[in-house]
Amino acid sequence: MEPDTALLILARAGLPAAQLRHLLDSHPDAAAALAAARHGAGLSLPGPVREALGRPCPRRLGADQAWLAGRGRSLLAWSSPDYPALLRRAASPPAMLFLEGNPALLWHPQVAVVGSRRPSAGGRQRAHGFARVFAGAGWAVTSGLAEGIDAAAHEGALEGGGPTLAVIGTGPDLAYPRRNAGLMARIAAEGLVVSEHPPGTAPVASHFPGRNRIIAGLSLGTVVVEAALRSGALISARLAAEAGREVFALPGSPDNPVARGCHRLIREGAALVESPGEVVAALGPVAASLAESLRGRLAGDGDGATGHSATGQPEPSGHHKRLWSALGHDPTGLDELARRTGLTVAELSSMLLVMELDGQVVADNGRYARHP
C-alpha cells in the first residue's frame, strides 16, 4: 500500500490525535501503523473507528487521493522529519497536516497576527500595516483566514512581498468564510494553507479552537490587534503563552469593546506594543532557536548534514558547498538553483532558510543571493 494511502485512511478513521501520534511513533511506516491499528494495537477503539480502518469508504478515499494529487498539495505526518519543530513542542500537536502551497514555510520564522472578526476600521488598518512590516522584515505572517483582522493580516503580508500561512478549521479545500476563497487561493499559490482536517470537512465550531492551537504552536510570537473579552484570539494568546511563546497586544480606546480583550492580556502580562518594530526587535533573538532546530533536522539528511570543526563551529556539508558555489550576487530562483546543484527544491528551501537566518544569503521575492 502507498504511504499516502495508508495515511489518508488513518486520517479519516477518527482516531484521537494522541493515539495516532503513538501509532506513527511506534511503527516504521504508515502502512505498518495502519496494519497495527486494524489489529487493535492494544487500543480500545469504537466500532465506527474499526470500521473506517478496516473498510474505508472507496468514494471518500478516492476523493482524498484526487485532492492530494493536485499541484502543491501534500500530507505531512507526525513521524516525518519535516514536521515543524515548534509545533511538535506545543500542547496536543496534530498527528497530520494537509498542506497546499510551500511546505518549507512551516520552518520559516513566523509571527501570528490575530484578532476580532468585526474590528474597527483602525484595527483592520493596524493589522494590515503590522503584517506588511513583518513580511518586509523577513517574517512569515500566520493567521486563521477569518474575516476581519485575520484577512487584513494575510493581505498585508502579501502586499509586503512576504509569505503568509493560513491555518483553517475546515478541510483544505474549503474556504471559511466563503468570501475569502480568493484570498485562500492566493495564499496557496504564494504561501501555505494548513489544515488538520481531511478534504471536504465543513466548518464546525469545535474545530476553531483547534485551529488556534496550531496558529499558536507554529509561531514564535502572537500579536493580538483587537479582541473582545470573549474572543477566539484570546484562546490563541493563552495557548501561545502556555507554549512559552511571546504574546503582544495593542492597546486601544477604553470605549472600544474590541479593545477590552487586549487590555486584559496586557494586565495579565502580555507585552504592550505600539509599533511592529517593537515585535520584530523582541522576536529576533528567539528566531535563533528555530535555526538550531532546523540544523538538527538537516543533520539527519546524510550528505546534507553539517559537521563540526575542532572549534565547535559548524562546517558546511557537501550539499551546502554546492549550493554556496551556485549562489551569486544576483538574485537567483529556486528552479535555477536546483538545475545548478542537482538538489531538490525542498532540500534547497531548508538550506536557504538556515543560511538566511545566519545572514549568509538574502531573499527577494523567492530569489536568493549571497549577502553583500
ABEGO torsion letter per residue (X at the ends): XBAAAAAAAAAAAGBBAAAAAAAAAABABAAAAAAAAAAGGGBBBBAAAAAAAABBBAAAAAAAAAAAABBGBBBBBAABAABBAAAAABBGBBABBBBBEBAAAAABBBBBBBEBABBBAAAAAAAAAAAAAAAAAGBBBBBAGBBEAAAAAAAAAAAAGBBBBBBBABBAABBOBAAAAAAAAAAAAABBBBBABBBGBBBBAAAAAAAAAAAAAABABBBBABBBABBAAAAAAAAAAAAGBBBBBBBBBAABAAAAAAAAAAAAGBBBBABAAAAAAAAAAAAAAAAAAAAAAAAAAEAABBBBBAAGBBBBBAAAAAAAAABBABBBBAAAAAAAAGBBAAAAAAAAAAAAAAGABBBBGGBBBBBX
